[in-house]
Amino acid sequence: MADDDKGKQSGNSSDRVWVGFDLGGTKMLAVVFDENFEVLGRKRRKTREKTKDGVQLERLADTIRMALADAGVDESAVQGIGAGCPGPLDLKKGVILEAPNLGWKNVGLKDYFVEQFDCPAEICNDVDAGVFGEYIDGAGKGARCVLGVFPGTGIGGGCVYEGKIFRGSRASCMEVGFMQMTTEGPAAGVGPVGTLEGLASRLWVSAEAAKAVYRGKAPNLAKLAGTDLSSIRSGSLSKAIEAGDKAIEEIVALAAQQVGRAIGSLVNVLAPDIVVVGGGLAEAMPELYLSETRKGAKRNVLPSLKDCFEIRIAELGDNATVIGAAAWVRQQTDGSDT
Amino acid sequence: MADDDKGKQSGNSSDRVWVGFDLGGTKMLAVVFDENFEVLGRKRRKTREKTKDGVQLERLADTIRMALADAGVDESAVQGIGAGCPGPLDLKKGVILEAPNLGWKNVGLKDYFVEQFDCPAEICNDVDAGVFGEYIDGAGKGARCVLGVFPGTGIGGGCVYEGKIFRGSRASCMEVGFMQMTTEGPAAGVGPVGTLEGLASRLWVSAEAAKAVYRGKAPNLAKLAGTDLSSIRSGSLSKAIEAGDKAIEEIVALAAQQVGRAIGSLVNVLAPDIVVVGGGLAEAMPELYLSETRKGAKRNVLPSLKDCFEIRIAELGDNATVIGAAAWVRQQTDGSDT
């Protein structure tokens, strides 16, 4: 993280900067990068001001201006703004079609940024941007084909194929959480029963963990979080496992195995070189999550593909989306053919 | 299908021709195309001469020469030869790593064609070539993303994304037959239980049909094929259904629904515009297969993607692979960046 001085002193490198923007349901993050994707400045704020209603686009522009001030860089140096956004999106028009967490519908974010900063702007799916970030500078660096799987409250995915984000036509794609895994079992919020999201999302893990607490099988988690679903987060699950809650470890292991089995099916289809697994659970318990995911994948992947791929835990955390979004707008404006 | 005259008379168009070659386990097919992918000549022969052992590469070259003679075109006019081959392949080196049906191992087909015909040559997976053919001139014509699913003895797949075949790194990909569908049920030849191939291949359909015959529930199939698995083929199943064997119709419908459900999962991941379903069963019973496949897909696809794709039956039959292979080598040699 750079302070004003670094931004000012770096001379040449701050003549041309790119902004990566991560629009979350709760928080947003703007980061200013130089040509080598070094961070010059950043600003994180709550996405919405509580006292105001409706779309607050000016708050997004203000956040970018604060990050530019943090970098000590003039607005005229901005070569492009890339924003990772919750879907569904109209990628061509740069419109957020619907963001229930924000109460937004049909918000033309791309045009707004272009108008405000007089530079190219692109929006893309936040998970796609994260996988692209891991491809540019993280666990998937330089691979021919990277599959990203991010189990969180839902289970998102993305794919970078030969240097480009694999995209759907009109909607985002790589909804790996909605692959059918079995014909029975719990349903996720949408879709049929037996999808990966119903079997392995953090919501499933938390609900199973709450049951274990209720049954007296997870004394440490009981102290840390109790039986309230919304208090059971990746951090408390991780701490409870470290403190010896075997029942919780088994629940997380089961979820990770299911994620691994879905990865195995997807490796048979996409034949990626590297599979990057990220999100709160995986990043809070990287060793457990990785070994169980590999176990699950091994079960489903074809013998001929067994030695052709590697599963890794994501390396960039929260920075993945901003790096990916900035790199994406840069690729789009540097004369790429997509 | 052109005769010699057509080839000779077409003048300009036969100055530059491309050859598509389909190397099957039993039969091979060579077709000569002009610049507009019109057929100038063709030759189909058994892949192996029974009296000879070992690799019979010269038989492949002879077949191409016979197709050129049928087209009335000189060898010097050949701009490229594309061959769709059974996998696994080394695409870069143009080597068939293993073709159990032919008893081949490490056969350098690309180099052989280059040496014999003094022109560029490429090999690709036969299903990939078929999907590319449907994209060039069939059911997937011009779509941004085409997913092909071909249930046969196994269940192969392919994807054409933004005009190019989606390929694996070292092995072929789109092994949609090895997607996990459930945690129970029959196993396919390789992989775990509950994969699509175990639940919906022609082998599964034939075995279920043989059981129905044995139980006296399929009187028409009994007359057409009996209980011998190897006599129960797509054509006889289709005829038995037409003649009123409800039990057989239900079996095919169930298999098609499973294929549809796998397609639904894959649409959530790849967001194709068009899904092309081909292979013997689908092409012998297009209406039944299409409606049941659509039913299965509808069950698994996310609401947001429901109106973004269409399932169609393949249009080109046996010609898909030769058209695709010829178009592929042409794309590779016309200055494409792949």
Interface residues (C-beta under 8 A of the other chain):
Chain A: P88 R144 C145 G157 Y161 E162 F166 R167 G168 S169 R170 A171 S172 C173 M174 E175 V176 F178 M179 Q180 M181 T182 T183 V190 G191 P192 G194 R261 A262 G264 S265 L266 N268 V269 L270 A271 P272 D273 R299 N300 L302 P303 S304 L305 C308 T338
Chain B: P88 R144 C145 G157 Y161 E162 F166 R167 G168 S169 R170 A171 S172 C173 M174 E175 V176 F178 M179 Q180 M181 T182 T183 V190 G191 P192 G194 R261 A262 G264 S265 L266 N268 V269 L270 A271 P272 D273 R299 N300 L302 P303 S304 L305 C308 T338
